[in-house]
Amino acid sequence: MKLRPDQLATALSDLQTVYAVGGDDPLLVVEAADAIRSAAKAAGYTEREVLHVETGFNWQQLDDASRSMSLFSEKKLIELHMPTGSPGREGSAALKNAVAEPTPDTIILLICGALDSRARKSAWWAAIEKDGAAVYGWAPKPGNELQRWVSQRMRSAGVQAEPDAIELFANRVEGNLLAAAQDIEKLALLFGEQTITVADIEDAVADHARFAVFDLIDRALGGDLKAALRTMDHLRAEGVEPHPLIALLAKEARQLASIATAVAAGESAERACGAARVFRMRVPLVVAATRRHNAASARWLLAAAARADRTAKGAQRGQPWDDLVTLVTVMAAGSRARGLMQASDLSLAVA
């Protein structure tokens, strides 16, 4: 069965033995996976086992987990996290076998990120579409499609808004669904059942400068350099001081360096995020960042943030906004920005 995220709730009345979830936006993936978990738990699948597909993963673990007897529950949910979206030949065979020969009282939930057209046409994905359920979320396009998504999200949150206010809100969030969802929750707290006008959005989103800072960080972590720099320009035009931006980016750099070091030592990115207490809905963003960064480039970010902090405080000569542009560019590009890092005067080797 081939499903969109908005079709999932109805389809979950008849649980499948294998689900695959992917999407172009982290929010779509997280919420689809949450919906499947909740439905499975309500149906008695109270034991949950999590496997992480990483370099050297033994696909026999999936078969072993499916067939092992549970001491705590008769029904089991097996989560298979595969951020790369590529199981390889052995994994493809294992997934096709899991669909063809399902284990009674076991549900397999495969969680991916964004998948290209080749992956969505692969034999393993096609097998899940045919005999299980494959859910893929396309990020709504800017314009009417995004406005419809915002309107539906507002209704679900109990927020009422005028059409012009919805249009303005959609333009401001620029397709960042996670930020939009968080902002809608804030609007619900601010306005309750009051109908929101354009003026209300403008006033609330003037305060949006405060949480646009977090949009900037999420876009940089997610690798969307153009959107990150556009957000930075917006913040600068609104008179935001560089120092709080630098402080938050430095915090993210410290966390990323810790996780990148753990990944270099053989830990999975998802487990390293758990150890670092990364907020669950932000894990896909941080995992995406670890694919672009190694431990050396993450350490470079820390050094660059420290220098930007000194220039912002006047302890070192320089332009803090220029330092911020460099910092955000490297955070978004990762080790691909090797030339930029090596050209800087920071004496750190970049592997």
PyMOL commands that set and color helices and strands:
alter all, ss='L'
color gray80, all
select helices_A, chain A and resi 5-11+26-42+60-67+88-100+117-120+123-131+144-156+163-173+177-191+198-206+208-222+225-237+242-264+269-275+280-292+295-312+320-343
alter helices_A, ss='H'
color red, helices_A
select strands_A, chain A and resi 2-3+18-23+47-52+76-81+106-111+133-137+160-161+195-196
alter strands_A, ss='S'
color yellow, strands_A
deselect
rebuild
show_as cartoon
